[in-house]
Amino acid sequence: MRAMVTARTSASAATSPGTPRPGLRERKKMQTRQAIRRAAYRLFQEQGYDATPIDQIAEAAEVSPSTVFRYFPTKEDIVLTDEYDAVLEAGLRARPADEPLVESLRQVTVAALGAIAEAERAELVQRMRLVREVPAIRGRTAENTARDAEMIAAVLAERCGRPADDLEVRVISAAVLAALQEAMLHWVDAGPQADLAALVNRTMDVLARGLTL
């Protein structure tokens, strides 16, 4: 999911047991994407997002600027693009068909978060801060969240036999993603000792009980 959640870290963290190992070519692509992202995050931390041009990121990642643009069409995409969409969709489809969507998302999200390495958590914190602080990234986050909501709506629609554009299906899908993003922002504000999985579980509890206090 984008900026996660919209929770995304490395593809290796999200790979579930039984998932076929990517081929050599795909692994090399993933490594290049990760090298570009890590170089970018380091430079963003040192000198700020707006002050970091693509050519500096390319030099730090030891690739050409054209390679950066091949993997990430815009600088905002470096922050927001990852390998989690396919994993999230596959995880949701693997859950029992009669399981509530909130519970399915809880299980898939918490399992992914549990596999995140400490260095990747620091990168995730930085990502969420950039989402909050950089207007261009906030704008792209909204676009990406809408795309993720469409994916979740499609899975939910299949489960309940409704069309993907059904209003209730769309409301539930959008609400879940918005709630997860708030959980992520709360986690960043709470500091490094906060338990992200616990916050996600608490968020899902709010949704499961019908948005009551």
C-alpha positions as CSV (number, residue, x, y, z in Angstrom):
1,M,0.0,0.0,0.0
2,R,1.2,3.5,-0.7
3,A,3.2,5.1,2.1
4,M,2.6,2.1,4.1
5,V,-0.2,2.2,3.3
6,T,-0.1,3.6,1.1
7,A,2.6,0.4,4.5
8,R,5.4,-0.2,1.9
9,T,8.9,-1.4,2.6
10,S,11.1,-3.9,0.7
11,A,9.5,-6.7,-1.2
12,S,11.6,-9.2,0.7
13,A,9.8,-8.2,3.9
14,A,6.4,-8.8,2.3
15,T,7.1,-12.2,0.7
16,S,5.0,-14.8,2.4
17,P,5.8,-18.5,2.7
18,G,5.1,-20.4,-0.4
19,T,5.6,-17.4,-2.7
20,P,7.7,-18.3,-5.7
21,R,11.2,-16.7,-5.6
22,P,11.6,-13.9,-8.2
23,G,13.9,-14.7,-11.1
24,L,17.4,-13.3,-11.4
25,R,16.3,-10.4,-13.7
26,E,13.5,-9.4,-11.4
27,R,15.8,-9.6,-8.3
28,K,18.3,-7.3,-10.0
29,K,15.5,-4.8,-10.8
30,M,14.4,-4.9,-7.2
31,Q,18.0,-4.3,-6.0
32,T,18.3,-1.4,-8.3
33,R,15.1,0.1,-7.1
34,Q,16.1,-0.3,-3.5
35,A,19.5,1.2,-4.1
36,I,17.9,4.3,-5.7
37,R,15.4,4.6,-2.8
38,R,18.1,4.2,-0.1
39,A,20.3,6.8,-1.8
40,A,17.4,9.2,-2.2
41,Y,16.3,8.8,1.5
42,R,19.9,9.4,2.7
43,L,20.1,12.6,0.6
44,F,16.6,13.8,1.6
45,Q,17.7,13.4,5.3
46,E,21.0,15.2,4.8
47,Q,19.9,18.2,2.6
48,G,16.1,18.1,2.3
49,Y,13.7,16.8,-0.4
50,D,13.4,20.0,-2.5
51,A,17.2,20.5,-2.5
52,T,17.9,17.0,-3.8
53,P,17.9,16.7,-7.6
54,I,17.6,13.5,-9.5
55,D,21.2,13.6,-10.8
56,Q,22.5,13.6,-7.2
57,I,20.4,10.6,-6.4
58,A,21.6,8.8,-9.5
59,E,25.2,9.5,-8.6
60,A,24.7,8.3,-5.0
61,A,23.1,5.1,-6.2
62,E,25.8,4.6,-8.9
63,V,23.3,4.6,-11.8
64,S,22.5,7.0,-14.6
65,P,19.7,9.6,-14.3
66,S,17.9,7.8,-17.1
67,T,18.0,4.7,-15.0
68,V,16.4,6.5,-12.1
69,F,13.6,7.8,-14.4
70,R,13.1,4.4,-15.9
71,Y,12.3,3.0,-12.4
72,F,10.7,6.2,-11.0
73,P,9.1,8.6,-13.5
74,T,9.1,11.4,-10.9
75,K,11.0,12.2,-7.7
76,E,7.7,11.7,-5.8
77,D,7.6,8.1,-7.1
78,I,10.9,7.3,-5.4
79,V,9.1,7.9,-2.1
80,L,5.8,6.3,-2.9
81,T,6.5,3.4,-5.3
82,D,7.3,-0.1,-3.9
83,E,6.5,-3.7,-4.4
84,Y,3.6,-4.1,-2.0
85,D,0.5,-3.8,-4.3
86,A,0.7,-7.3,-5.7
87,V,1.6,-8.7,-2.3
88,L,-1.3,-7.0,-0.6
89,E,-3.8,-8.1,-3.3
90,A,-2.5,-11.7,-3.1
91,G,-2.6,-11.7,0.7
92,L,-6.2,-10.5,0.7
93,R,-7.3,-13.1,-1.9
94,A,-5.6,-15.8,0.2
95,R,-7.7,-15.0,3.3
96,P,-10.9,-17.0,3.9
97,A,-13.8,-15.7,1.7
98,D,-16.2,-15.4,4.6
99,E,-13.7,-13.5,6.8
100,P,-14.6,-9.8,7.4
101,L,-12.5,-7.5,5.3
102,V,-11.2,-5.6,8.3
103,E,-9.9,-8.8,9.8
104,S,-8.3,-9.9,6.5
105,L,-6.5,-6.5,6.2
106,R,-5.5,-6.8,9.8
107,Q,-3.8,-10.1,9.3
108,V,-2.1,-9.2,6.0
109,T,-0.8,-5.9,7.3
110,V,0.4,-7.0,10.7
111,A,2.2,-10.0,9.1
112,A,4.0,-7.7,6.7
113,L,4.9,-5.2,9.5
114,G,6.3,-8.0,11.6
115,A,8.9,-8.8,9.0
116,I,10.2,-5.2,8.6
117,A,13.8,-4.8,9.5
118,E,14.9,-2.0,11.8
119,A,16.6,-0.1,9.0
120,E,13.4,-0.3,6.9
121,R,11.4,1.0,9.8
122,A,13.6,4.1,9.9
123,E,13.0,4.5,6.1
124,L,9.2,4.1,6.7
125,V,9.2,6.8,9.3
126,Q,11.1,9.1,6.9
127,R,8.5,8.3,4.2
128,M,5.6,9.2,6.4
129,R,7.3,12.5,7.4
130,L,7.8,13.4,3.7
131,V,4.1,12.6,3.0
132,R,3.1,15.0,5.7
133,E,5.7,17.8,4.9
134,V,6.0,17.8,1.1
135,P,2.9,19.1,-0.8
136,A,3.9,17.3,-4.0
137,I,4.1,14.0,-2.2
138,R,0.8,14.5,-0.4
139,G,-0.9,15.1,-3.8
140,R,0.6,11.9,-5.3
141,T,-0.3,10.0,-2.1
142,A,-4.0,10.9,-2.7
143,E,-3.8,9.5,-6.3
144,N,-2.1,6.3,-5.2
145,T,-4.5,5.8,-2.3
146,A,-7.4,6.0,-4.8
147,R,-5.8,3.3,-6.9
148,D,-5.2,1.1,-3.8
149,A,-8.9,1.6,-2.8
150,E,-9.9,0.4,-6.3
151,M,-7.9,-2.8,-5.8
152,I,-9.4,-3.4,-2.3
153,A,-12.9,-2.7,-3.7
154,A,-12.4,-5.2,-6.4
155,V,-11.4,-7.9,-3.9
156,L,-14.3,-7.0,-1.6
157,A,-16.8,-7.0,-4.4
158,E,-15.8,-10.5,-5.4
159,R,-16.3,-11.7,-1.9
160,C,-19.8,-10.2,-1.5
161,G,-21.0,-10.5,-5.0
162,R,-21.5,-6.8,-5.6
163,P,-20.1,-4.6,-8.4
164,A,-16.8,-3.0,-7.7
165,D,-18.3,0.5,-8.0
166,D,-21.0,-0.2,-5.4
167,L,-21.1,2.8,-3.0
168,E,-20.9,0.7,0.2
169,V,-17.9,-1.3,-1.2
170,R,-16.1,2.0,-2.1
171,V,-16.8,3.6,1.2
172,I,-15.4,0.6,3.2
173,S,-12.3,0.4,1.0
174,A,-11.6,4.1,1.3
175,A,-12.3,4.1,5.0
176,V,-9.9,1.3,5.7
177,L,-7.0,2.9,3.8
178,A,-7.6,6.3,5.4
179,A,-7.6,4.7,8.9
180,L,-4.4,2.9,8.2
181,Q,-2.7,6.1,7.1
182,E,-3.8,7.8,10.3
183,A,-2.3,4.9,12.2
184,M,1.0,5.3,10.4
185,L,1.1,9.1,11.1
186,H,0.2,8.5,14.8
187,W,3.1,6.0,14.9
188,V,5.6,8.6,13.6
189,D,4.4,11.1,16.1
190,A,4.5,8.6,19.0
191,G,8.3,8.0,18.6
192,P,10.6,5.1,18.0
193,Q,9.3,3.0,21.0
194,A,5.7,2.9,19.7
195,D,4.4,-0.5,18.6
196,L,3.2,-0.1,15.0
197,A,1.5,-3.5,14.9
198,A,-0.4,-2.7,18.1
199,L,-1.5,0.6,16.6
200,V,-2.7,-1.1,13.4
201,N,-4.7,-3.6,15.6
202,R,-6.2,-0.8,17.6
203,T,-7.2,1.0,14.3
204,M,-8.8,-2.2,13.0
205,D,-10.7,-2.6,16.2
206,V,-12.2,0.9,15.7
207,L,-13.4,-0.1,12.2
208,A,-14.6,-3.5,13.3
209,R,-16.9,-2.0,16.1
210,G,-18.5,0.4,13.7
211,L,-16.6,3.7,14.2
212,T,-18.0,4.1,17.7
213,L,-16.0,5.7,20.6
